[in-house]
Amino acid sequence: MDEYQPVAALLPLLDWVLEWYLRGVRRELVRLLATRGTRAALDVGCGTGALSRLLADAGITTVCMDPSRTMLSMAERRAGVPPRFCVLAGSAERIPFGREFNAVIFSLVLHELDAEQRELAWREAHRVLRPGGVVVVVEFTRPERGGGAAWLGGALLRFVERQAGRIHPPHYTGYRHLMAGGGFAAWLRAHDARVLEERRYFWGNIGLFAVAARPD
Ligand SMILES: C[S@@+](CC[C@H](N)C(=O)[O-])C[C@H]1O[C@@H](n2cnc3c(N)ncnc32)[C@H](O)[C@@H]1O
């Protein structure tokens, strides 16, 4: 099922909101990959293709992959003619590539998955990375420091996720499961991931994590 199909008419608005609240994160993500000399990137769960477009504009050969046809139709428009990046239907749990990428990106995708799907997606990401590559994740996490702003930011995100769960309940279940375990930073620690870079946004509630490819 295409969980975004019922809200297709709202997607331009969602796109605009994400553009606004993720602009700093996306800029940093592109800088990080450009600094590493990234040539080929896979944007898993690319949604409307906003990040893929930024990556392509930075000279990175980019594949934008998502299971939602509704999302992909916007991504195709964003890719332009001739397309600046490749748009492909596919899921994180089964990536239809071999060891071809210097970077695999999950931007606000992993919290939408259940625990088993998340594990599969993680394994798949590492499988398609070239040696020396990185998995870059933008994801919800727990702030390292408390305080009113951190609490308020967390409450706001929780509210948004709860609303998303009304349209597609597994989405909110995945989010709650991730946060109950301490958020994505804790998930990475539990997976012995080698975090190369980490930045926090939204008063610590959203993290940008660059994780080293696992050695074979
Ligand atoms: C909140 S949107 C984020 C979109 C985009 N990455 C961004 O940062 O703007 C989450 C995206 O994850 C996609 N998604 C959901 N389940 C997925 C799966 N199993 N594999 C890959 N992508 C998935 C959704 O279709 C949606 O486009």
The ligand as a Gaussian input file, in Angstrom:
#p B3LYP/6-31G(d) Opt

LIG

0 1
 C        9.209000      11.508000       6.162000
 S        9.458000      10.968000       4.530000
 C       11.124000      11.574000       4.268000
 C       11.403000      11.823000       2.821000
 C       12.793000      12.316000       2.481000
 N       13.800000      11.331000       2.798000
 C       13.096000      13.634000       3.133000
 O       13.965000      13.706000       3.996000
 O       12.428000      14.623000       2.769000
 C        9.734000       9.223000       4.709000
 C        9.896000       8.495000       3.403000
 O       10.258000       7.138000       3.682000
 C        9.638000       6.331000       2.709000
 N        9.570000       4.930000       3.183000
 C        8.644000       4.352000       3.977000
 N        8.892000       3.037000       4.113000
 C       10.004000       2.775000       3.383000
 C       10.746000       1.590000       3.103000
 N       10.399000       0.406000       3.616000
 N       11.824000       1.682000       2.292000
 C       12.198000       2.866000       1.766000
 N       11.536000       4.027000       1.994000
 C       10.443000       3.983000       2.797000
 C        8.276000       6.958000       2.521000
 O        7.637000       6.542000       1.319000
 C        8.633000       8.438000       2.545000
 O        8.913000       8.938000       1.264000

